[in-house]
Amino acid sequence: MYNINRRKFLGLFGCGCCSLLLPTCTTVPITERKQLSIIPEVKINQQAEAAYEAFRRKTKLITSGKQLQDIKLIGKKIEISVSSFFSNQGKEDPTKNFGWDYILVDNDKIVNAWCMPGGKIAVYTGLLKITKNLDALSIVMGHEIAHAVARHSIERASQAMTINLGTAVADIFLGGAINRTRNTVGQNTGFDIFQLGIMNPFGRKQETEADYLGLIFSSLSGYDIRESVKLWERMYDKNKGKEPPVFLSTHPSSKKRIENLNSWITEVMVKYPPIKI
């Protein structure tokens, strides 16, 4: 038996599943990274819209005021800038079928924002205590929008489908050895080896990609992306001592993010200056 590293295994495994499940291998805009895409985007967007509407109905929202206006202003600038960028490049706009919408969740305890597939965006009031200004808020919103533009939800769902299928097939040939090992490790450690060894690294890769794309979207929209470092320094101070070890997390550490941002800022400012609208 010969050894094969995880990255090569996942690449070969993904290609093998392509022939079984007839997926398409798509490319992430700007970064040009190849990704597995089995599930149709329209299906994911429909499911996301239904979940978003359900969330809106049961959640306490702030429906007026300057904070909500700021969120919508940043969102509209990013919408227009992203579409204009791809149009200027002569490329297909990945947001052309998005149904953009923005809500402000009245919850000071949660420091978060998210963007569902199709451009449904929520910002929590707790986040605004950390962002403090429009430039920093644009960094977070750009990051969340980048997840949708890069179709990360479709990629994660496709990966999960292929991994589950491949594991089930392999386990038949191995007499259930995979599930026995997975259960034994889980019982002894409380950790799922497939989650730690396969899905989490994909998560960190996507998060880093969203950091990079989000920085670009913020720059294209005319915001000062140098604020990104200050933002993550504030995040680091808030979470000091609370961040899990990197191997347990789907997100890069705050320190790693700051390091990445510092290495990208000059390049992004030069290559992706504000678009005149």
C-alpha positions in Angstrom: 0.0 0.0 0.0 1.3 3.5 -0.9 0.7 6.7 1.0 -1.2 9.6 -0.4 -1.6 13.0 1.2 -5.0 14.4 2.1 -5.0 17.1 -0.5 -4.2 14.7 -3.3 -6.8 12.2 -1.9 -9.5 14.8 -1.9 -8.6 15.9 -5.4 -8.7 12.4 -6.8 -11.8 11.5 -4.8 -13.6 14.6 -6.0 -12.8 13.7 -9.6 -13.9 10.2 -9.1 -17.2 11.2 -7.7 -17.6 13.5 -10.7 -18.0 10.5 -12.9 -20.5 8.9 -10.5 -22.7 12.0 -9.7 -22.3 14.0 -12.9 -21.4 17.3 -11.2 -19.8 20.3 -12.8 -16.4 21.5 -11.6 -16.8 25.3 -11.4 -14.3 28.1 -10.8 -14.4 30.6 -8.1 -14.5 34.2 -9.5 -11.2 36.1 -9.3 -9.2 33.5 -7.4 -9.8 30.9 -10.2 -9.8 28.1 -7.7 -11.5 24.9 -9.0 -14.4 23.7 -6.8 -16.7 20.7 -6.8 -20.3 21.7 -7.6 -22.9 18.9 -7.6 -26.0 20.7 -6.4 -27.7 23.2 -8.7 -27.2 26.8 -7.6 -30.9 27.6 -8.2 -31.9 24.8 -5.7 -29.6 26.1 -3.0 -30.8 29.7 -3.5 -34.4 28.6 -3.2 -33.7 26.7 0.0 -31.8 29.7 1.3 -34.6 32.1 0.5 -37.1 30.0 2.4 -34.9 29.7 5.4 -34.2 33.5 5.3 -37.9 34.3 5.3 -38.5 31.9 8.2 -35.7 33.6 10.1 -37.1 37.1 9.4 -40.5 36.1 10.8 -39.3 34.7 14.1 -36.4 37.2 14.8 -36.5 40.6 16.4 -35.4 43.1 13.8 -34.5 46.7 13.7 -36.5 48.1 10.8 -35.4 51.8 10.7 -32.6 54.1 11.8 -29.1 55.0 10.9 -27.6 51.6 11.6 -29.9 49.9 9.1 -29.3 52.6 6.6 -25.6 52.2 6.9 -25.9 48.5 6.3 -28.0 49.0 3.2 -25.7 51.7 1.9 -22.6 49.5 2.1 -24.6 46.6 0.6 -25.8 48.7 -2.3 -22.2 49.9 -3.0 -20.9 46.4 -3.0 -23.7 45.2 -5.2 -23.0 47.8 -7.8 -19.3 47.6 -7.6 -19.1 43.8 -7.9 -21.5 43.8 -10.9 -19.6 46.6 -12.5 -16.2 44.9 -12.0 -17.2 41.7 -13.8 -19.0 43.7 -16.5 -15.8 45.8 -17.1 -13.8 42.5 -17.2 -16.2 41.1 -19.8 -17.0 38.3 -17.5 -20.3 36.8 -16.3 -21.6 38.5 -13.1 -21.9 35.8 -10.4 -24.5 38.0 -8.6 -26.8 38.4 -11.6 -29.5 36.1 -10.1 -29.2 37.4 -6.6 -32.2 38.8 -4.8 -30.4 41.2 -2.5 -31.9 41.9 0.9 -30.6 43.3 4.2 -31.8 43.0 7.8 -30.4 44.2 11.1 -31.0 41.7 14.0 -31.6 43.3 17.4 -29.2 41.2 19.4 -26.2 42.8 21.2 -24.9 39.4 22.5 -24.1 38.0 19.1 -21.1 39.4 17.2 -21.9 38.1 13.8 -23.1 38.7 10.2 -24.0 36.3 7.4 -25.0 36.1 3.8 -27.1 33.3 2.6 -26.7 32.0 -1.0 -28.5 34.5 -3.3 -27.6 37.6 -1.4 -29.8 37.5 1.8 -27.7 39.3 4.4 -28.1 39.7 8.2 -26.1 41.8 10.5 -26.4 41.6 14.3 -26.2 44.7 16.5 -23.5 43.0 18.6 -21.2 43.2 15.6 -21.6 46.9 15.3 -19.9 47.4 18.7 -16.8 45.8 17.2 -16.8 47.3 13.7 -17.3 50.9 15.0 -17.2 52.5 11.5 -18.3 52.0 7.9 -14.9 50.9 6.6 -14.7 48.0 9.1 -18.4 47.1 8.6 -17.7 46.9 4.8 -14.9 44.4 5.5 -17.3 42.1 7.3 -20.1 42.5 4.8 -17.7 42.0 1.9 -16.4 38.8 3.5 -20.0 37.4 3.9 -21.0 38.4 0.4 -17.8 36.8 -0.9 -19.0 33.4 0.5 -22.1 33.8 -1.7 -20.2 35.0 -4.7 -17.8 32.1 -4.4 -20.7 29.6 -4.0 -19.1 28.2 -0.9 -22.4 26.7 0.4 -22.8 24.7 -2.8 -19.2 23.5 -2.5 -19.6 22.5 1.1 -22.9 20.6 0.3 -21.2 18.9 -2.7 -18.2 17.9 -0.6 -20.4 16.5 2.1 -22.4 14.5 -0.5 -19.3 13.0 -2.1 -17.6 12.2 1.2 -20.7 10.5 2.6 -21.1 8.5 -0.7 -17.5 7.6 -0.9 -17.3 6.6 2.8 -20.4 4.3 2.4 -18.9 2.6 -0.7 -15.5 2.2 0.8 -16.9 0.8 4.0 -18.7 -1.9 2.1 -15.3 -3.1 0.8 -13.6 -2.7 4.2 -16.3 -4.6 6.1 -17.4 -1.6 8.1 -13.8 -0.7 9.3 -14.2 3.0 8.6 -17.4 3.4 10.7 -15.9 1.3 13.5 -12.8 3.5 13.6 -14.8 6.7 13.4 -17.1 5.6 16.2 -14.2 4.4 18.4 -12.2 7.7 18.0 -15.4 9.6 18.6 -16.3 7.8 21.8 -12.7 8.1 23.2 -12.1 11.8 22.2 -15.5 13.3 21.5 -14.2 14.3 18.1 -15.3 13.2 14.6 -12.2 12.3 12.6 -13.9 13.1 9.3 -15.0 16.6 10.5 -11.5 17.3 11.8 -9.5 15.8 9.0 -11.5 16.7 6.0 -14.4 19.2 6.4 -12.6 21.7 8.7 -9.6 22.2 6.4 -12.1 23.0 3.6 -13.8 25.5 5.9 -10.6 27.3 6.7 -9.7 27.4 3.0 -13.0 29.0 2.2 -12.8 31.4 5.0 -9.4 32.6 3.9 -10.7 32.9 0.3 -13.7 35.0 1.6 -11.3 37.2 3.5 -9.4 37.9 0.3 -12.4 38.4 -1.9 -14.2 40.5 0.7 -11.2 42.8 0.9 -11.4 43.2 -2.9 -15.1 43.9 -2.8 -14.6 46.5 0.0 -11.9 48.2 -2.0 -13.9 48.2 -5.2 -16.7 49.9 -3.3 -14.4 52.8 -2.1 -13.8 51.8 1.5 -10.5 52.0 3.4 -9.4 48.4 3.6 -6.6 49.2 5.9 -9.3 49.2 8.6 -9.4 45.4 8.2 -6.3 44.9 10.3 -7.7 47.2 13.1 -11.0 45.3 13.0 -9.3 42.0 13.5 -7.1 43.4 16.2 -10.3 44.3 18.0 -11.7 40.9 17.3 -8.5 39.3 18.8 -8.7 41.4 21.9 -12.4 40.5 22.4 -11.8 36.7 21.9 -8.4 36.5 23.6 -8.1 33.2 25.3 -11.5 32.0 23.9 -10.4 30.9 20.4 -10.2 27.1 19.9 -7.1 25.5 18.5 -6.9 26.0 14.8 -7.2 22.2 14.1 -10.6 22.3 15.8 -11.9 25.4 14.0 -13.4 26.1 10.6 -11.9 29.6 10.7 -8.4 30.8 10.7 -7.2 32.3 13.9 -7.4 36.1 14.4 -3.6 36.3 14.3 -3.4 34.4 11.0 -6.1 36.7 9.5 -4.2 39.8 10.5 -1.1 38.3 8.9 -2.9 37.5 5.7 -4.6 40.9 5.5 -1.3 42.7 6.0 0.2 40.8 3.1 -2.8 41.5 0.8 -3.7 45.1 1.4 -1.2 46.8 -0.8 -1.8 44.4 -3.7 -5.6 44.8 -3.4 -5.5 48.6 -3.3 -3.3 48.7 -6.5 -5.1 46.0 -8.5 -8.7 46.7 -7.3 -9.1 50.4 -6.8 -12.6 51.9 -6.3 -14.9 51.7 -9.2 -16.4 54.9 -10.5 -20.1 54.5 -10.5 
